[in-house]
Amino acid sequence: MKKATLSLGFCIALTGQAISQSGLNSIYSAFGIGDVQMRDYSGYGGMGALGVAMPSEKTLNDINPASYGFFPSNRLTMELSLGGKTINYISSSQYTSGGDFTIQKAAMGVSLFKNWGTSFGIKRYSNIDYLTLGDRYLLGTESKLSSKIEGHGGLYNFFFSNGFKIGRHLNLGLTIGYISGSVNRTEEILSSATDAVTLEKNTLYQNFIMNTGIQYQFKTGKVKWIAGATFQPRRTLNTTVDNLVSDASGNTLVAQKARSGHFEYPAQWGAGLTMIRKEWKFGVDHIGQNWSAVNYSGIGFQTTNASNWAAGFSYHKPRQTIFGVVDGITYSAGITWDQSYLVIDGVQINSLAGTAGISVPSRNGLYQYHFSVKAGQKGKSTYPLVKEKFVEFNINLSLSSILYTGGRKYD
């Protein structure tokens, strides 16, 4: 796609710094469509948010739609994922903090037929939240103007997924999603205490996307294996851009509304392997995005291929109840390594984090309460970058019921 450029009739240089505000304040969300979540908000958060080769048995795993082939027959599941995040921002000159709490995902899964699972819902796809202060200089002059830039918004994915089990070993899946949301950027430039101009740019992104998946299960001795792969083709997101310039009194000086455009979102793929032996489960997977193919870049940044690795394990002990043998508490831990698509000042933005979780079933085994925490860091503190030290927590509620499948038979 075309390189990002400054517009609205003039070019100016900016040096700035992030400042404290309520909510999050990540300068890395100021690029493209924001901070994209390549993984799902499922009950596997404690295992590093694995999903490419994980089944949808006790949680709805939408990373790989083929996982719904494992969904229990005649089952209806409602799932809600809540999440919070606290971050300390460390730069060469500042130390600030921020936090947020939000609904991450709401979904419903159903299996009306054997070996066929369906899920639909909405989940957060990307997030934009930042605020910076700085000075602007008109090119060719010594005039210095104070600038405050604020960004917010994000994209959401409305999805409809199906997974089918074919024979004893093979699962196939397909997700049709609709990406929609806005990225909003507001800049206030002060030339004096009473004279200011405000520039607003609001961009709406939307289009359909598709994700395909495959999972294959097999055994070697007493060990069960699940191998998985996913592919999401490259898509062109349609954009509608509104540009407004107003003065300190709120009077509109320039208005450019409903300008159509596009944003090239790259192809995404994944591969993973899970090993299951008695009460133990181990897994590793990788998700990549081919940003080099879309040629997205701009002033002060370039892009490169993104790569996200995750590895984790879990342990559970079955227990005997009046309802029979059901799963007991599951303990999990994992690690994630993310190489972002962003290259700022020649440095690729990476993050490393550890995860831990616990899953508690109800007495009848139909309800699952998943709790996980993720702690790590992203970026560097050397100028012009910012190091983010973060702690995330997730509460995933998976509530199931058995569907009524027939009436009483009489002789």
Secondary structure, DSSP 8 states (H G I E B T S, - for coil): -------TT--EEEEEEE---SS---GGGGSTT-EE--S--STTGGGTS--TT---SSS---SSGGGGGGS-TTEEEEEEEEEEEEEEEE-SS-EEEEEEEEEEEEEEEEEEETTEEEEEEEEE-EEEEEEEEEEEEETTS--EEEEEEEEEEEEEEEEEEEEEEETTTEEEEEEEEEEEEEEEEEEEEESSSS-EEEEEEEEEEEEEEEEEEEEEEEEETTEEEEEEEEEE--EEEEEEEEEEEEETT--EEEEEEEEEEEEEE--EEEEEEEEEETTEEEEEEEEEE-GGGTT--BTTEEE--EEEEEEEEEEE--EEETTEEE---EEEEEEEEEEEEEEETTEEEEEEEEEEEEEEE-TTS-EEEEEEEEEEEES-SSTT--EEEEEEEEEEEEEEEE---------
